[in-house]
Amino acid sequence: MASLKEIRSRIASVNSTLKITSAMKMVASAKLHRVQSEAEALTEYETQLAGMTSVLARAAGATSVSPLTEPHDTQKHVVIVALSSDGSLCGAFNANAIRMLDATVKRLRSEEGIDDITVYPLGEKIVQAAHKAGYRTCDDFRSLAGAPAYDRASELAQRLMDSYAAGRIDRVLLVHNHFHSMGQQKPCVETFLPLDVSGVETGTEGENADLYLFEPEAPRLLEELVPYALRTRIYRVLLDSATAEHAARTIAMQTASDNAHELLDELSLLYNKRRQQAITDELADISNAD
C-alpha cells in the first residue's frame, strides 16, 4: 500500500508531465495552423497548375514530347521518396509511414519483380527504419522533412528529374502521410515520375484547349511547365506531411493531457482517502490510550 508521501510524489510527477504535454500541444497547434494555411494554398495552386499542364499537353498533341511524362519501357530501378518526422510523440504517424514504405517495397519486389530499389528517406525516424530494414538509401535530403524549404525541395526534384530523363531510374514514388483532418492522417503512395498529364481537369482549365491562345507554342511552354509542376509537387507533399505530423502531435499531446488529468483525479481521491484514514487511525489510537 502506497504511503501518503509516495502518493504526493506521484501527484507532483504527473503535474510535471501535464505541464510538458500541455506546452507541447500548444506548440504543435501553433505550428499546425501556420503550415496548414500554407499547405492549403499550395494545394489549390498545384491543382490549377496541373489543370493548365493537362490543357497544354492536349493542345500540343503528338508534338508533346517530354521525357518526364513518358513511361519507360522497362521497369528496373525504382526510387521511393518516403517522409516521416524527425521526432516522436506524434501517435502512429511515423509507424504508419514506415509500414507503408515496407508494404510498397514488398509489393514492388513480389508483384512486379523489381529488386533495384533506392529509398530517399526524409525525416530521421524513417531514415532509421530504412537503415534497419537494410534498404539502399540516399540520405542527402534526410533533414528536409523537419524543415521544408522550396529551394531544397527543388534540388531534390531536379535530381530525380535528371536521373529519370537520363534513364538511370524508371519510376519515382512518394510515400507520405496525407492530412485529411485533425483526427485523420492516412499514409498514401503516389507516382511522382512519370508525370501524368492526361487526366487532370479543374474548372475552366478542363475545357476545350482550342479556346486558348498560347505564346510561345504549347510544346515550348510544356518544357518549362512540367519541371516546375514537379518541383511544386515535391514541396506540396512536404507541407502536407508536415501538416499531418503537427496534427498527429497535437492530438497525441491532447490525449496525454487528458490522461494526466484523469490520473490526477484518481491520485487526489486516493490521497484524500488515505489521509482521512490516517487521521481516523490516529484518533483511534488516542482514544485507546485514554
C-alpha positions in Angstrom: 0.0 0.0 0.0 1.5 3.4 -1.1 2.2 5.9 1.6 1.0 9.5 1.6 4.5 10.6 0.7 4.6 8.3 -2.2 1.2 9.4 -3.5 2.3 13.1 -3.1 5.4 12.3 -5.1 3.3 10.7 -7.9 0.9 13.7 -8.0 3.9 16.0 -8.4 5.3 13.9 -11.1 2.0 13.7 -13.1 1.6 17.5 -12.7 5.1 18.0 -14.1 4.2 15.7 -17.1 0.9 17.6 -17.6 2.8 20.9 -17.9 5.1 19.4 -20.6 2.3 17.8 -22.6 0.2 21.0 -22.4 3.1 23.1 -23.6 3.9 20.7 -26.4 0.2 20.7 -27.5 0.3 24.5 -27.7 3.5 24.5 -29.8 2.2 21.8 -32.1 -1.1 23.6 -32.6 0.6 26.9 -33.4 2.9 25.1 -36.0 -0.2 23.3 -37.4 -2.1 26.5 -38.1 0.9 28.1 -39.8 1.8 25.1 -42.0 -1.8 24.1 -42.8 -2.7 27.5 -44.2 0.4 27.4 -46.5 -0.3 23.8 -47.5 -3.9 24.5 -48.4 -2.9 27.5 -50.5 -0.2 25.5 -52.3 -2.6 22.6 -52.9 -5.0 24.8 -54.7 -2.2 26.3 -56.7 -0.8 22.9 -57.7 -4.3 21.8 -58.7 -4.7 24.7 -61.0 -1.2 24.2 -62.3 -1.9 20.6 -63.0 -5.0 21.5 -64.9 -3.0 24.0 -67.0 -0.4 21.4 -67.8 -3.1 19.0 -68.9 -4.6 21.6 -71.3 -1.2 22.3 -72.7 -0.5 18.6 -73.2 -3.7 18.1 -75.2 -3.1 21.3 -77.2 0.4 20.0 -78.1 -0.9 16.7 -79.2 1.6 14.4 -80.9 4.2 17.1 -80.8 4.3 16.9 -77.0 7.5 15.0 -76.2 8.7 15.3 -72.6 10.9 12.6 -71.1 9.3 13.4 -67.7 5.8 12.4 -68.9 6.8 9.3 -70.9 6.8 5.9 -69.0 9.9 3.8 -69.6 9.6 0.6 -71.5 11.4 -1.4 -68.8 11.0 -1.1 -65.1 14.3 -2.0 -63.4 15.2 0.8 -61.0 12.6 2.4 -58.8 13.1 5.3 -56.3 10.9 5.7 -53.3 10.9 9.1 -51.5 9.5 8.4 -48.1 8.6 11.0 -45.5 8.3 10.9 -41.7 9.1 13.2 -38.8 12.4 13.9 -37.1 10.9 13.3 -33.6 8.4 11.1 -31.9 5.4 11.8 -29.6 3.1 12.1 -32.6 1.0 8.9 -32.2 1.1 6.4 -35.1 2.3 9.0 -37.6 5.8 7.5 -38.1 4.7 3.9 -37.7 2.1 4.3 -40.5 4.7 5.9 -42.8 7.2 3.1 -42.1 4.6 0.4 -42.7 3.5 1.9 -46.0 7.2 2.1 -47.1 7.7 -1.6 -46.2 4.5 -2.6 -48.0 5.5 -0.6 -51.1 8.9 -2.2 -51.2 7.4 -5.7 -50.7 4.8 -5.1 -53.5 7.4 -3.9 -55.9 9.5 -7.0 -55.2 6.8 -9.6 -55.1 4.3 -8.4 -57.7 6.5 -6.5 -60.2 9.7 -8.4 -59.7 11.7 -5.2 -59.1 14.7 -5.6 -56.8 16.7 -2.5 -57.7 15.0 0.0 -55.3 16.5 3.1 -53.7 14.9 4.8 -50.8 15.2 8.6 -50.3 14.2 8.9 -46.6 13.1 12.4 -45.5 12.9 12.5 -41.7 15.1 10.9 -39.0 12.5 8.3 -38.0 12.2 6.8 -41.5 16.0 7.1 -42.0 16.5 4.9 -39.0 13.8 2.4 -40.2 15.2 2.2 -43.7 18.7 1.5 -42.4 17.4 -1.1 -40.0 15.4 -2.8 -42.9 18.6 -2.9 -45.0 17.2 -0.8 -47.9 19.7 1.0 -50.1 19.2 4.6 -49.2 20.3 8.1 -50.2 20.4 10.3 -47.1 21.3 13.6 -48.8 17.9 15.1 -48.0 17.2 13.5 -44.7 16.7 16.9 -42.9 14.2 18.2 -45.5 11.1 16.8 -43.7 11.9 18.7 -40.5 12.5 22.0 -42.2 10.5 22.1 -45.5 12.0 24.6 -47.9 11.2 25.2 -51.6 14.9 25.6 -52.6 15.9 22.2 -51.2 12.7 20.6 -52.5 13.5 21.9 -55.9 17.0 20.5 -55.6 15.6 17.0 -54.8 13.1 17.2 -57.6 15.7 18.3 -60.1 18.0 15.4 -59.1 15.1 12.9 -59.6 14.1 14.5 -62.9 17.7 14.4 -64.3 18.1 10.8 -63.3 14.7 9.9 -64.9 15.4 11.7 -68.1 18.9 10.1 -68.3 17.3 6.6 -67.8 19.1 5.9 -64.6 15.8 5.4 -62.8 12.5 4.2 -64.2 9.9 5.3 -61.7 9.7 7.6 -58.6 7.1 7.0 -55.9 6.2 9.3 -53.0 5.2 7.7 -49.6 3.9 10.0 -47.0 1.0 10.7 -44.6 -1.8 12.8 -46.1 -3.6 15.3 -43.9 -7.4 14.7 -44.2 -8.5 16.3 -40.9 -7.3 16.8 -37.3 -8.2 13.3 -36.4 -7.3 11.5 -39.7 -3.9 11.3 -41.3 -3.6 8.4 -43.8 -0.4 7.1 -45.4 -0.5 7.1 -49.1 1.6 6.3 -52.2 1.6 8.5 -55.3 3.6 8.4 -58.5 5.9 11.3 -59.0 7.6 10.2 -62.2 6.5 9.8 -64.9 4.2 12.8 -64.6 0.6 12.0 -65.6 -0.7 15.0 -67.7 -3.7 13.2 -69.3 -6.5 13.3 -66.7 -6.3 16.5 -64.7 -9.2 18.8 -65.3 -10.3 21.5 -62.9 -12.6 24.4 -63.6 -12.2 26.2 -66.9 -8.8 24.6 -67.4 -10.6 21.4 -68.4 -12.4 23.0 -71.3 -11.5 22.7 -75.0 -7.9 23.8 -75.5 -8.9 25.4 -78.8 -10.4 28.3 -76.7 -6.9 29.3 -75.6 -4.0 31.0 -77.4 -0.5 30.0 -76.3 2.6 32.2 -76.6 5.0 30.7 -77.1 3.6 27.5 -78.6 2.3 24.7 -76.3 5.3 22.3 -76.6 7.7 25.1 -75.6 5.6 26.0 -72.6 5.5 22.4 -71.5 9.3 22.3 -71.5 9.2 24.9 -68.7 5.9 24.0 -67.0 6.4 20.2 -66.5 9.6 20.6 -64.4 8.0 23.5 -62.5 4.9 21.4 -61.7 7.1 18.6 -60.4 9.1 20.9 -58.2 5.9 22.3 -56.8 4.5 18.8 -56.2 7.5 17.8 -54.0 7.1 20.9 -51.9 3.4 20.4 -51.6 4.0 16.8 -50.4 6.5 18.1 -47.8 3.9 20.6 -46.5 1.2 18.0 -46.5 3.3 15.6 -44.4 4.3 18.4 -42.0 0.6 19.3 -41.6 -0.3 15.7 -40.8 2.6 15.5 -38.4 1.6 18.6 -36.4 -2.0 17.4 -36.3 -1.0 14.0 -35.1 1.2 15.5 -32.4 -1.5 17.9 -31.3 -4.0 15.1 -30.9 -1.4 12.9 -29.1 -0.5 15.6 -26.6 -4.2 16.4 -26.1 -4.8 12.7 -25.3 -1.8 12.6 -23.0 -3.0 15.7 -21.2 -6.5 14.2 -20.8 -5.0 11.0 -19.4 -2.9 13.1 -17.0 -6.0 14.9 -15.7 -7.8 11.6 -15.1 -4.8 10.2 -13.3 -4.5 13.3 -11.1 -8.2 13.0 -10.2 -7.7 9.3 -9.2 -4.5 10.1 -7.2 -6.1 13.0 -5.4 -9.1 10.9 -4.4 -6.7 8.2 -3.2 -4.6 10.7 -1.3 -7.7 12.2 0.4 -8.9 8.7 1.4 -5.6 7.7 2.8 -5.2 11.0 4.7 -8.7 10.6 6.2 -7.9 7.0 7.1 -4.6 8.2 8.8 -6.5 10.8 10.8 -9.1 8.2 11.8 -6.4 5.7 12.9 -4.6 8.4 14.9 -7.9 9.4 16.7 -8.5 5.7 17.4 -5.0 5.4 18.9 -5.6 8.4 21.1 -9.0 7.1 22.3 -7.4 3.7 23.1 -4.6 5.4 25.1 -7.1 7.2 27.3 
